[in-house]
């Protein structure tokens, strides 16, 4: 019996309607940019397995560091103990995070990083005996699947059955370079009417919305507005963080820095699950008190897992090497060249790129998980390229270590698909 057949007996996969799509491709090996299935077929992982394996799969430098850590300390609860990998990771992160960030809180994944950020914001005001319960977020944003993260997300395909159970959120459009004053007017109405606790946003690029890029200066004006009103801002950099946008963080492109940041995915280079919620010293100090109840009583069993910290430390070290930084620049340049060529195609409505992220919108309406999207996915896989369209958006987010031939094959496969469909 094949792995694919065995899988169907007991497993329930995410983001999948099993009645329509009962099969899941069995991958038995991954190295660099290549995934290999149980029949020996190879696929270029052109989305870095959901933006995680940015240094390639089974990167020797990272796996060797993790192996060394496994021989010394595998797991210890982080409530009462600390350890070298966590301390070192905090030190290395603070060096590359925006300068106002000074405290590191550990989580398990992107959703729980956001969950902690939302709770930090709410309790920050609660500890000051100020009741603020409303959040503001961008339209079509996505921040995760736990209840707080789901509340501030704006994609109903994920939230539909739960919308009557979520916290109160008011939404605004993303800035496009022309609408910032209208957005500021809308924000004035919201902040006058509601007790706003925080603004959560994906800086510069909205991932699940289809890699939509918005205006940095408009975002900066929004953040400055909230800063003046002392409303906490939460940057969800789960997707954008660690070099993907061409800088360490997308927040680097905006003058006004967030109060809280959420990090995951590429944090551990895809090796193990781990996430971080960072914040300013001011927020941290709001939880210091002789009153135990004012502490932040939020915890994950595997918080600051030493193995995850070792992977993250290795990934951050790699990220800052001249080789990886040069690779990021070369991929970015290649995307720009491809963008200039492909945006002239009659089926392309809009093409855009930022760092190693490239996306194009097809000039046709498609369901997010509809038949045409499924046909495109199959077309790509049959040609040895793993690309996963988001509705009518085809996007690329390749590992930093992809070579020129592999990247060109990704481009060529997209062009073949446009000509075929």
Buried (B, 14 or more C-beta within 10 A) or exposed (E): EEEBEEBEEEEEEEEEEEEEEEEBBBBEEBEBBBBBBEEEEEBBBBBBBBBBBBBBBBBEBBBEBBEEBEEEBEEBEBEEEEBBBBEBBBEBBBEBBBEBBBBBBBBBBBBBBBBBBBBBBBBBBBBEEEEBEBBBBBEBBBBBBBBBBBBBBBBEEBBEEEEEEBBEBBBBBBBEEEBBEEBBEBBEEBBEEBEBBBBBBBBBBBBBBBBBBBBBEBBBBBBBBBBEEEBBBBBBBBBBBBBBBBBBBBBBBBEBBBBBBBBBBBBBBBBBBBBBBBBBEEBBEBBEEEEEEBEBEBEBEBBBBBBBBBBBBBBBBBBBEEEBBEBBEBBBEBBEEBBEEBEEBEBBBBBBBBBBBBBBBBEEEBEBBEEBBBBBBEBBBEBBBBBBBBBBBBBBBBBBBBEEEBBEBBBEBBBBBBEEE
